[in-house]
Every structure is written in structure tokens, then in C-alpha cells.
Amino acid sequence: MAFKHLQSLGKYVKLRKKFKGKKKYYMTEKSDFNMTPIDLWERISNDNIQNKKVFDVFISHSLINKDIVNKVIKSLNNQNLNAYCDWLSDNDFLKRKLVSDYTKMVLKKRLEQSKSLLLLKSNESLNSEFELDYFKSLEKPIYYIGLDDCKNNRLNSYEKLDYNFDEYYISKLNIKSENN
């Protein structure tokens, strides 16, 4: 305030470098954003904005296929679809080293908030069928993209999508986004 007043009088005023005076709290504030799945579950449970989110597609995959997951998400976004991927959408809360029962509870809620499930089918992704089983119980559409020659007769009842990895385009995905 004094600085601006002196300037308004036409006086030469210079701010001191490395000011040693009284510091405000916000000048020294440091925050640690160490969140866990429990914190996210509490936010979802307490009618927070986390509870109101809606996703067009829940992507079920193996972390080994993360490069392909990024391409698929880019393709879905280009089609104005909102995709959920645990390690991208909730990356501050869902960390691989903090997996717990709360992680499963959060994933169940995210599955409920999703209109459809897209399985990136590979030998690795079929090791955990929790998401597939739970989503089937919700009676919502399930699609899959075959990434390798994985054989699983269980997937015959779901719709296979064609994916062009060069053009980042997924065909036949009949999901209406809230934005359309």
C-alpha cells in the first residue's frame, strides 16, 4: 500500500530484493497432496462433485498396455466421449502402491457412473475380471478391442469393436455423450 502511494506521488520506489520483513502465510505455505483411496471414497460418499461425475466409457485394461490406453482415450475424446481410466482420471488418489478395499469400492462407484465398459482385451487384462463381472451385473453395454490373439470364449457375448491404431478411431461405438 505504501509502495503504491509513493508511486502515485511520482517518487522513485524500488522493491527490495530478498525481502526479510514479515512474511504472509501464503508466502511460506506448503501443501502435501498425499491422498489415498480412502480420501476419494470419503469425497464420493459425502455427496461431493466426485459423486456427480458421469463417464461415457470405463476403460478396463492391463497397465502393461498403457500406451494403447492413451491412444484409445485420445480416440474417444475425439469422438466427444468422456473416458474413465483409473490411473489417469483419479491419479491423485488411486496409486498402485496403495491398493486396498477402498480402491475396489471406488472402482465399483466409477463403474456405476459409467454408461459402458470398454475392455482392452489381452492376456494380461483377463487376469482380473472383477470389473467385467461387476459391470455385467449392472446390465450396461460391454465392448472390447482385441489387442492380441487372446482366447476367451466368455467375451463372445460382448460386441467387438474395430480399432485403427494409426488413425486413433474406434468404430461401431454407439454411445451418446452428454455433450452431443
NUROKOL-683616 format. One record per residue: residue number from 1; x, y, z of N, C-alpha, C in turn. Coordinates in nm, 4 decimals, always signed. Layout:
<pts>
(NUM,(X,Y,Z),(X,Y,Z),(X,Y,Z)),
...
</pts>
This chain:
<pts>
(1,(+0.0827,-0.1175,+0.0000),(+0.0000,+0.0000,+0.0000),(+0.0876,+0.1246,+0.0000)),
(2,(+0.1863,+0.1273,+0.0835),(+0.2774,+0.2426,+0.0880),(+0.3526,+0.2546,-0.0445)),
(3,(+0.3858,+0.1419,-0.1024),(+0.4568,+0.1385,-0.2291),(+0.3743,+0.2087,-0.3378)),
(4,(+0.2458,+0.1764,-0.3458),(+0.1594,+0.2369,-0.4467),(+0.1384,+0.3854,-0.4194)),
(5,(+0.1284,+0.4221,-0.2922),(+0.1088,+0.5630,-0.2576),(+0.2297,+0.6466,-0.3007)),
(6,(+0.3494,+0.5974,-0.2716),(+0.4694,+0.6700,-0.3123),(+0.4796,+0.6790,-0.4644)),
(7,(+0.4405,+0.5730,-0.5331),(+0.4411,+0.5761,-0.6790),(+0.3430,+0.6800,-0.7313)),
(8,(+0.2263,+0.6920,-0.6673),(+0.1256,+0.7883,-0.7125),(+0.1730,+0.9326,-0.6927)),
(9,(+0.2666,+0.9543,-0.6005),(+0.3225,+1.0880,-0.5782),(+0.4371,+1.1176,-0.6741)),
(10,(+0.4710,+1.0195,-0.7580),(+0.5772,+1.0401,-0.8551),(+0.7163,+1.0150,-0.7994)),
(11,(+0.7270,+0.9542,-0.6837),(+0.8565,+0.9245,-0.6237),(+0.9131,+0.7957,-0.6826)),
(12,(+1.0456,+0.7869,-0.6883),(+1.1118,+0.6648,-0.7329),(+1.1087,+0.5654,-0.6175)),
(13,(+1.0498,+0.4503,-0.6438),(+1.0362,+0.3478,-0.5409),(+1.0855,+0.2157,-0.6004)),
(14,(+1.1590,+0.1424,-0.5183),(+1.2124,+0.0152,-0.5641),(+1.1835,-0.0906,-0.4578)),
(15,(+1.1325,-0.2058,-0.5030),(+1.1098,-0.3149,-0.4099),(+1.2440,-0.3771,-0.3716)),
(16,(+1.2565,-0.4135,-0.2460),(+1.3802,-0.4753,-0.2003),(+1.3885,-0.6198,-0.2460)),
(17,(+1.5056,-0.6594,-0.2869),(+1.5280,-0.7991,-0.3218),(+1.5442,-0.8787,-0.1928)),
(18,(+1.4974,-1.0001,-0.1974),(+1.5065,-1.0914,-0.0828),(+1.4553,-1.0253,+0.0447)),
(19,(+1.3338,-0.9741,+0.0377),(+1.2693,-0.9063,+0.1490),(+1.2725,-0.9924,+0.2743)),
(20,(+1.3170,-0.9374,+0.3852),(+1.3320,-1.0115,+0.5107),(+1.2251,-0.9758,+0.6138)),
(21,(+1.1295,-0.8928,+0.5766),(+1.0274,-0.8499,+0.6716),(+0.9277,-0.9585,+0.7033)),
(22,(+0.8161,-0.9178,+0.7596),(+0.7130,-1.0112,+0.7995),(+0.6540,-1.0771,+0.6756)),
(23,(+0.6554,-1.2088,+0.6760),(+0.6043,-1.2824,+0.5623),(+0.4621,-1.3261,+0.5898)),
(24,(+0.3819,-1.3230,+0.4872),(+0.2443,-1.3687,+0.4961),(+0.2431,-1.5219,+0.4903)),
(25,(+0.1365,-1.5796,+0.5416),(+0.1238,-1.7248,+0.5447),(+0.1330,-1.7853,+0.4048)),
(26,(+0.0657,-1.7207,+0.3088),(+0.0639,-1.7767,+0.1740),(+0.2014,-1.7750,+0.1074)),
(27,(+0.2955,-1.6952,+0.1598),(+0.4294,-1.6908,+0.1027),(+0.5128,-1.8126,+0.1441)),
(28,(+0.4796,-1.8712,+0.2553),(+0.5573,-1.9843,+0.3063),(+0.4777,-2.1140,+0.3092)),
(29,(+0.3514,-2.1073,+0.2679),(+0.2637,-2.2233,+0.2733),(+0.3140,-2.3340,+0.1809)),
(30,(+0.3141,-2.4531,+0.2335),(+0.3473,-2.5708,+0.1552),(+0.2379,-2.6726,+0.1786)),
(31,(+0.1929,-2.7332,+0.0705),(+0.0882,-2.8332,+0.0878),(+0.1377,-2.9680,+0.0382)),
(32,(+0.1018,-3.0690,+0.1125),(+0.1311,-3.2057,+0.0729),(-0.0002,-3.2677,+0.0274)),
(33,(-0.0045,-3.3074,-0.0961),(-0.1256,-3.3679,-0.1503),(-0.1074,-3.5188,-0.1494)),
(34,(-0.1043,-3.5749,-0.0315),(-0.0885,-3.7187,-0.0144),(-0.2252,-3.7810,+0.0081)),
(35,(-0.2949,-3.8052,-0.0999),(-0.4291,-3.8604,-0.0912),(-0.4246,-4.0112,-0.1132)),
(36,(-0.5240,-4.0779,-0.0597),(-0.5335,-4.2237,-0.0685),(-0.6721,-4.2608,-0.1203)),
(37,(-0.6928,-4.3876,-0.1529),(-0.8273,-4.4306,-0.1937),(-0.9344,-4.4024,-0.0877)),
(38,(-0.8965,-4.4054,+0.0378),(-0.9916,-4.3738,+0.1460),(-1.0417,-4.2308,+0.1317)),
(39,(-0.9499,-4.1384,+0.1014),(-0.9885,-3.9977,+0.0847),(-1.0862,-3.9803,-0.0315)),
(40,(-1.0610,-4.0485,-0.1414),(-1.1513,-4.0396,-0.2562),(-1.2865,-4.1004,-0.2226)),
(41,(-1.2854,-4.2131,-0.1548),(-1.4129,-4.2757,-0.1165),(-1.4935,-4.1829,-0.0259)),
(42,(-1.4280,-4.1149,+0.0667),(-1.4976,-4.0201,+0.1543),(-1.5558,-3.9048,+0.0739)),
(43,(-1.4829,-3.8579,-0.0258),(-1.5346,-3.7498,-0.1109),(-1.6548,-3.7972,-0.1918)),
(44,(-1.6487,-3.9185,-0.2420),(-1.7613,-3.9730,-0.3183),(-1.8823,-3.9918,-0.2270)),
(45,(-1.8592,-4.0412,-0.1076),(-1.9677,-4.0695,-0.0129),(-2.0331,-3.9433,+0.0414)),
(46,(-1.9610,-3.8349,+0.0489),(-2.0119,-3.7118,+0.1095),(-2.0791,-3.6197,+0.0091)),
(47,(-2.1374,-3.6769,-0.0960),(-2.2127,-3.6005,-0.1948),(-2.1293,-3.4863,-0.2534)),
(48,(-2.0055,-3.5146,-0.2765),(-1.9121,-3.4195,-0.3365),(-1.9293,-3.4226,-0.4877)),
(49,(-1.8590,-3.3375,-0.5564),(-1.8622,-3.3367,-0.7025),(-1.8173,-3.4720,-0.7587)),
(50,(-1.7328,-3.5426,-0.6844),(-1.6869,-3.6749,-0.7265),(-1.8038,-3.7729,-0.7428)),
(51,(-1.9077,-3.7522,-0.6650),(-2.0244,-3.8390,-0.6682),(-2.1143,-3.8091,-0.7877)),
(52,(-2.1008,-3.6917,-0.8459),(-2.1884,-3.6486,-0.9539),(-2.1278,-3.6702,-1.0927)),
(53,(-2.0057,-3.7185,-1.0983),(-1.9402,-3.7390,-1.2274),(-2.0090,-3.8504,-1.3059)),
(54,(-2.0107,-3.8330,-1.4381),(-2.0659,-3.9331,-1.5287),(-1.9640,-3.9565,-1.6390)),
(55,(-1.9407,-4.0831,-1.6703),(-1.8442,-4.1180,-1.7744),(-1.9163,-4.1945,-1.8845)),
(56,(-1.8791,-4.1663,-2.0083),(-1.9376,-4.2388,-2.1207),(-1.8800,-4.3799,-2.1295)),
(57,(-1.7502,-4.3927,-2.1014),(-1.6815,-4.5207,-2.1175),(-1.5872,-4.5441,-1.9997)),
(58,(-1.5960,-4.6618,-1.9403),(-1.4994,-4.7067,-1.8396),(-1.4031,-4.7989,-1.9128)),
(59,(-1.2746,-4.7692,-1.9062),(-1.1762,-4.8497,-1.9771),(-1.1150,-4.9516,-1.8812)),
(60,(-1.1372,-5.0791,-1.9131),(-1.0801,-5.1886,-1.8359),(-0.9601,-5.2398,-1.9152)),
(61,(-0.8457,-5.2513,-1.8490),(-0.7221,-5.2789,-1.9215),(-0.6148,-5.3328,-1.8273)),
(62,(-0.5032,-5.3669,-1.8842),(-0.3840,-5.4014,-1.8079),(-0.2883,-5.2830,-1.8166)),
(63,(-0.2209,-5.2548,-1.7087),(-0.1260,-5.1428,-1.7074),(-0.0140,-5.1628,-1.8096)),
(64,(+0.0117,-5.2864,-1.8459),(+0.1143,-5.3149,-1.9469),(+0.0789,-5.2479,-2.0796)),
(65,(-0.0502,-5.2291,-2.1038),(-0.0980,-5.1709,-2.2293),(-0.1222,-5.0208,-2.2196)),
(66,(-0.0505,-4.9517,-2.1317),(-0.0792,-4.8101,-2.1060),(-0.0619,-4.7213,-2.2285)),
(67,(+0.0304,-4.7530,-2.3183),(+0.0465,-4.6717,-2.4396),(-0.0773,-4.6815,-2.5280)),
(68,(-0.1314,-4.8012,-2.5386),(-0.2524,-4.8211,-2.6181),(-0.3710,-4.7535,-2.5490)),
(69,(-0.3760,-4.7611,-2.4167),(-0.4833,-4.6955,-2.3409),(-0.4851,-4.5464,-2.3719)),
(70,(-0.3693,-4.4840,-2.3741),(-0.3628,-4.3408,-2.4054),(-0.4158,-4.3123,-2.5456)),
(71,(-0.3844,-4.3979,-2.6424),(-0.4345,-4.3795,-2.7793),(-0.5863,-4.3968,-2.7850)),
(72,(-0.6367,-4.4961,-2.7131),(-0.7811,-4.5201,-2.7117),(-0.8536,-4.4023,-2.6475)),
(73,(-0.8006,-4.3509,-2.5387),(-0.8629,-4.2350,-2.4732),(-0.8630,-4.1148,-2.5665)),
(74,(-0.7549,-4.0942,-2.6381),(-0.7482,-3.9844,-2.7343),(-0.8563,-4.0014,-2.8413)),
(75,(-0.8728,-4.1239,-2.8880),(-0.9750,-4.1514,-2.9882),(-1.1149,-4.1238,-2.9337)),
(76,(-1.1420,-4.1699,-2.8119),(-1.2733,-4.1468,-2.7508),(-1.2987,-3.9981,-2.7297)),
(77,(-1.1975,-3.9261,-2.6853),(-1.2127,-3.7821,-2.6664),(-1.2395,-3.7115,-2.7986)),
(78,(-1.1754,-3.7584,-2.9068),(-1.2008,-3.7005,-3.0391),(-1.3443,-3.7237,-3.0839)),
(79,(-1.4076,-3.8270,-3.0297),(-1.5476,-3.8562,-3.0600),(-1.6411,-3.7946,-2.9553)),
(80,(-1.5892,-3.7012,-2.8766),(-1.6647,-3.6313,-2.7718),(-1.7190,-3.7251,-2.6648)),
(81,(-1.6414,-3.8282,-2.6337),(-1.6796,-3.9207,-2.5273),(-1.5843,-3.9036,-2.4093)),
(82,(-1.6409,-3.9075,-2.2903),(-1.5646,-3.8919,-2.1669),(-1.5249,-4.0295,-2.1158)),
(83,(-1.3963,-4.0595,-2.1189),(-1.3471,-4.1910,-2.0793),(-1.2901,-4.1872,-1.9376)),
(84,(-1.3159,-4.2951,-1.8617),(-1.2580,-4.3092,-1.7285),(-1.1502,-4.4167,-1.7327)),
(85,(-1.0339,-4.3817,-1.6834),(-0.9229,-4.4750,-1.6668),(-0.8649,-4.4466,-1.5289)),
(86,(-0.8610,-4.5463,-1.4433),(-0.8278,-4.5243,-1.3022),(-0.6980,-4.4483,-1.2805)),
(87,(-0.5909,-4.4858,-1.3468),(-0.4618,-4.4226,-1.3201),(-0.4457,-4.2885,-1.3897)),
(88,(-0.5440,-4.2499,-1.4716),(-0.5416,-4.1161,-1.5319),(-0.6473,-4.0253,-1.4694)),
(89,(-0.7680,-4.0760,-1.4523),(-0.8773,-3.9925,-1.4019),(-0.8686,-3.9663,-1.2518)),
(90,(-0.8249,-4.0632,-1.1759),(-0.8130,-4.0481,-1.0302),(-0.6682,-4.0685,-0.9859)),
(91,(-0.5758,-4.0152,-1.0631),(-0.4330,-4.0430,-1.0380),(-0.3823,-3.9901,-0.9046)),
(92,(-0.4465,-3.8892,-0.8470),(-0.4016,-3.8383,-0.7174),(-0.4421,-3.9301,-0.6025)),
(93,(-0.5421,-4.0126,-0.6246),(-0.5967,-4.0953,-0.5177),(-0.5650,-4.2439,-0.5332)),
(94,(-0.5754,-4.2940,-0.6558),(-0.5587,-4.4375,-0.6798),(-0.4178,-4.4659,-0.7283)),
(95,(-0.3337,-4.5008,-0.6342),(-0.1942,-4.5319,-0.6655),(-0.1741,-4.6814,-0.6465)),
(96,(-0.0958,-4.7406,-0.7346),(-0.0754,-4.8859,-0.7311),(-0.0210,-4.9339,-0.5973)),
(97,(+0.0597,-4.8524,-0.5318),(+0.1186,-4.8952,-0.4046),(+0.0205,-4.8824,-0.2874)),
(98,(-0.0973,-4.8212,-0.3121),(-0.1956,-4.8016,-0.2055),(-0.3246,-4.8804,-0.2279)),
(99,(-0.3182,-4.9882,-0.3027),(-0.4377,-5.0674,-0.3320),(-0.4947,-5.1252,-0.2025)),
(100,(-0.6271,-5.1097,-0.1875),(-0.6945,-5.1588,-0.0669),(-0.8399,-5.1906,-0.1016)),
(101,(-0.9189,-5.2244,-0.0014),(-1.0620,-5.2471,-0.0226),(-1.1305,-5.1197,-0.0713)),
(102,(-1.0795,-5.0054,-0.0294),(-1.1365,-4.8779,-0.0728),(-1.1143,-4.8568,-0.2224)),
(103,(-1.0067,-4.9075,-0.2749),(-0.9814,-4.8985,-0.4188),(-1.0927,-4.9710,-0.4934)),
(104,(-1.1278,-5.0879,-0.4458),(-1.2344,-5.1664,-0.5080),(-1.3688,-5.0932,-0.4973)),
(105,(-1.3943,-5.0321,-0.3832),(-1.5180,-4.9578,-0.3641),(-1.5257,-4.8384,-0.4590)),
(106,(-1.4142,-4.7685,-0.4758),(-1.4094,-4.6540,-0.5670),(-1.4324,-4.7011,-0.7105)),
(107,(-1.3673,-4.8102,-0.7494),(-1.3844,-4.8618,-0.8854),(-1.5292,-4.9057,-0.9101)),
(108,(-1.5935,-4.9639,-0.8104),(-1.7348,-5.0006,-0.8253),(-1.8200,-4.8764,-0.8504)),
(109,(-1.7922,-4.7705,-0.7753),(-1.8675,-4.6467,-0.7937),(-1.8429,-4.5885,-0.9327)),
(110,(-1.7185,-4.5902,-0.9778),(-1.6866,-4.5388,-1.1110),(-1.7527,-4.6239,-1.2194)),
(111,(-1.7635,-4.7538,-1.1974),(-1.8351,-4.8400,-1.2918),(-1.9833,-4.8021,-1.2960)),
(112,(-2.0409,-4.7746,-1.1808),(-2.1812,-4.7325,-1.1745),(-2.2012,-4.5989,-1.2455)),
(113,(-2.1025,-4.5118,-1.2400),(-2.1118,-4.3801,-1.3016),(-2.0859,-4.3841,-1.4528)),
(114,(-2.0485,-4.4995,-1.5051),(-2.0148,-4.5132,-1.6470),(-2.1311,-4.5736,-1.7242)),
(115,(-2.1477,-4.5271,-1.8489),(-2.2560,-4.5764,-1.9336),(-2.2208,-4.7079,-2.0018)),
(116,(-2.0920,-4.7305,-2.0251),(-2.0493,-4.8539,-2.0910),(-1.9082,-4.8879,-2.0464)),
(117,(-1.8697,-5.0114,-2.0753),(-1.7356,-5.0575,-2.0417),(-1.6652,-5.0987,-2.1703)),
(118,(-1.5406,-5.0573,-2.1833),(-1.4586,-5.0966,-2.2970),(-1.3388,-5.1738,-2.2439)),
(119,(-1.3357,-5.3029,-2.2741),(-1.2260,-5.3884,-2.2306),(-1.1207,-5.3909,-2.3399)),
(120,(-0.9978,-5.3579,-2.3039),(-0.8860,-5.3733,-2.3955),(-0.8319,-5.5127,-2.3702)),
(121,(-0.8794,-5.6060,-2.4503),(-0.8583,-5.7483,-2.4260),(-0.7171,-5.7911,-2.4630)),
(122,(-0.6471,-5.8390,-2.3639),(-0.5157,-5.9004,-2.3840),(-0.5027,-6.0112,-2.2802)),
(123,(-0.4001,-6.0923,-2.2935),(-0.3798,-6.1988,-2.1950),(-0.3653,-6.1411,-2.0547)),
(124,(-0.3007,-6.0248,-2.0430),(-0.2791,-5.9629,-1.9115),(-0.4086,-5.9053,-1.8546)),
(125,(-0.4935,-5.8482,-1.9386),(-0.6141,-5.7818,-1.8877),(-0.7174,-5.8810,-1.8361)),
(126,(-0.7085,-6.0056,-1.8769),(-0.8069,-6.1041,-1.8319),(-0.7698,-6.1686,-1.6993)),
(127,(-0.6565,-6.1298,-1.6419),(-0.6187,-6.1839,-1.5111),(-0.7121,-6.1372,-1.4012)),
(128,(-0.7664,-6.0183,-1.4168),(-0.8590,-5.9647,-1.3184),(-0.9912,-5.9372,-1.3875)),
(129,(-1.0927,-6.0157,-1.3548),(-1.2221,-5.9998,-1.4209),(-1.3238,-5.9313,-1.3300)),
(130,(-1.2785,-5.8715,-1.2228),(-1.3686,-5.8039,-1.1286),(-1.4539,-5.6994,-1.1987)),
(131,(-1.3908,-5.6119,-1.2778),(-1.4637,-5.5039,-1.3444),(-1.5670,-5.5590,-1.4419)),
(132,(-1.5296,-5.6605,-1.5159),(-1.6189,-5.7212,-1.6138),(-1.7407,-5.7834,-1.5452)),
(133,(-1.7175,-5.8588,-1.4389),(-1.8273,-5.9233,-1.3661),(-1.9214,-5.8202,-1.3039)),
(134,(-1.8645,-5.7186,-1.2419),(-1.9485,-5.6181,-1.1760),(-2.0294,-5.5395,-1.2788)),
(135,(-1.9662,-5.5030,-1.3890),(-2.0360,-5.4244,-1.4906),(-2.1466,-5.5064,-1.5566)),
(136,(-2.1229,-5.6336,-1.5729),(-2.2263,-5.7212,-1.6298),(-2.3481,-5.7234,-1.5385)),
(137,(-2.3256,-5.7219,-1.4078),(-2.4377,-5.7211,-1.3125),(-2.5176,-5.5903,-1.3200)),
(138,(-2.4557,-5.4839,-1.3694),(-2.5253,-5.3552,-1.3842),(-2.6101,-5.3515,-1.5117)),
(139,(-2.5936,-5.4516,-1.5971),(-2.6689,-5.4643,-1.7218),(-2.6505,-5.3435,-1.8137)),
(140,(-2.5270,-5.3032,-1.8301),(-2.4924,-5.1951,-1.9217),(-2.4083,-5.2541,-2.0346)),
(141,(-2.3983,-5.1843,-2.1489),(-2.3249,-5.2417,-2.2626),(-2.1749,-5.2590,-2.2357)),
(142,(-2.1245,-5.3721,-2.2831),(-1.9817,-5.4030,-2.2706),(-1.9264,-5.4246,-2.4110)),
(143,(-1.8162,-5.3563,-2.4407),(-1.7479,-5.3688,-2.5690),(-1.6049,-5.4151,-2.5421)),
(144,(-1.5389,-5.4661,-2.6454),(-1.3982,-5.4991,-2.6286),(-1.3218,-5.4774,-2.7580)),
(145,(-1.1933,-5.4521,-2.7414),(-1.0993,-5.4407,-2.8520),(-0.9934,-5.5469,-2.8270)),
(146,(-0.9735,-5.6353,-2.9242),(-0.8730,-5.7404,-2.9108),(-0.7341,-5.6865,-2.9408)),
(147,(-0.6456,-5.6933,-2.8432),(-0.5092,-5.6428,-2.8619),(-0.4126,-5.7523,-2.9039)),
(148,(-0.4459,-5.8758,-2.8748),(-0.3606,-5.9881,-2.9159),(-0.4513,-6.1073,-2.9443)),
(149,(-0.3949,-6.2210,-2.9663),(-0.4748,-6.3384,-3.0011),(-0.5253,-6.4131,-2.8778)),
(150,(-0.5580,-6.3384,-2.7757),(-0.6091,-6.3949,-2.6511),(-0.7392,-6.4708,-2.6789)),
(151,(-0.7491,-6.5908,-2.6296),(-0.8684,-6.6729,-2.6488),(-0.9478,-6.6748,-2.5182)),
(152,(-1.0707,-6.6257,-2.5267),(-1.1593,-6.6297,-2.4111),(-1.3021,-6.6360,-2.4639)),
(153,(-1.3645,-6.7502,-2.4548),(-1.4992,-6.7690,-2.5071),(-1.6017,-6.6840,-2.4335)),
(154,(-1.5694,-6.6449,-2.3139),(-1.6607,-6.5640,-2.2324),(-1.6926,-6.4312,-2.2996)),
(155,(-1.5996,-6.3791,-2.3808),(-1.6186,-6.2491,-2.4437),(-1.7055,-6.2556,-2.5681)),
(156,(-1.7444,-6.3739,-2.6125),(-1.8241,-6.3858,-2.7340),(-1.9589,-6.3157,-2.7231)),
(157,(-2.0079,-6.2980,-2.6013),(-2.1385,-6.2327,-2.5838),(-2.1295,-6.0798,-2.5874)),
(158,(-2.0088,-6.0251,-2.5945),(-1.9917,-5.8797,-2.5987),(-1.9578,-5.8354,-2.7398)),
(159,(-1.9848,-5.7092,-2.7687),(-1.9610,-5.6574,-2.9030),(-1.8144,-5.6202,-2.9224)),
(160,(-1.7560,-5.6759,-3.0273),(-1.6171,-5.6458,-3.0598),(-1.6124,-5.5185,-3.1432)),
(161,(-1.5196,-5.4293,-3.1113),(-1.5020,-5.3056,-3.1855),(-1.3749,-5.3133,-3.2674)),
(162,(-1.3778,-5.2497,-3.3812),(-1.2574,-5.2400,-3.4633),(-1.1864,-5.1109,-3.4280)),
(163,(-1.0559,-5.1187,-3.4158),(-0.9773,-5.0010,-3.3783),(-0.8625,-4.9841,-3.4763)),
(164,(-0.8505,-4.8651,-3.5306),(-0.7419,-4.8324,-3.6221),(-0.6357,-4.7582,-3.5419)),
(165,(-0.5247,-4.8229,-3.5140),(-0.4216,-4.7639,-3.4291),(-0.3491,-4.6482,-3.4973)),
(166,(-0.3531,-4.6427,-3.6286),(-0.2873,-4.5325,-3.6995),(-0.3715,-4.4054,-3.6963)),
(167,(-0.5037,-4.4226,-3.7046),(-0.5926,-4.3061,-3.7095),(-0.6603,-4.2767,-3.5760)),
(168,(-0.6341,-4.3573,-3.4748),(-0.6979,-4.3414,-3.3438),(-0.8499,-4.3364,-3.3568)),
(169,(-0.9062,-4.4328,-3.4217),(-1.0506,-4.4318,-3.4407),(-1.1113,-4.5654,-3.3990)),
(170,(-1.2171,-4.5574,-3.3217),(-1.2902,-4.6765,-3.2787),(-1.4224,-4.6784,-3.3546)),
(171,(-1.4508,-4.7894,-3.4211),(-1.5744,-4.7988,-3.4978),(-1.6859,-4.8615,-3.4146)),
(172,(-1.8079,-4.8374,-3.4573),(-1.9288,-4.9009,-3.4034),(-1.9576,-4.8708,-3.2562)),
(173,(-1.8964,-4.7729,-3.1967),(-1.9234,-4.7427,-3.0564),(-2.0491,-4.6556,-3.0513)),
(174,(-2.1579,-4.7136,-3.0075),(-2.2877,-4.6451,-3.0088),(-2.3208,-4.5883,-2.8720)),
(175,(-2.2428,-4.4920,-2.8307),(-2.2647,-4.4286,-2.7013),(-2.2925,-4.2817,-2.7263)),
(176,(-2.3965,-4.2300,-2.6685),(-2.4284,-4.0885,-2.6826),(-2.3667,-4.0124,-2.5654)),
(177,(-2.2867,-3.9145,-2.5982),(-2.2271,-3.8319,-2.4944),(-2.3248,-3.7264,-2.4501)),
(178,(-2.3071,-3.6782,-2.3274),(-2.3904,-3.5675,-2.2768),(-2.3659,-3.4416,-2.3602)),
(179,(-2.2490,-3.4309,-2.4231),(-2.2120,-3.3124,-2.4998),(-2.2780,-3.3079,-2.6360)),
(180,(-2.3247,-3.4229,-2.6868),(-2.3836,-3.4278,-2.8223),(-2.5272,-3.3868,-2.8194)),
</pts>
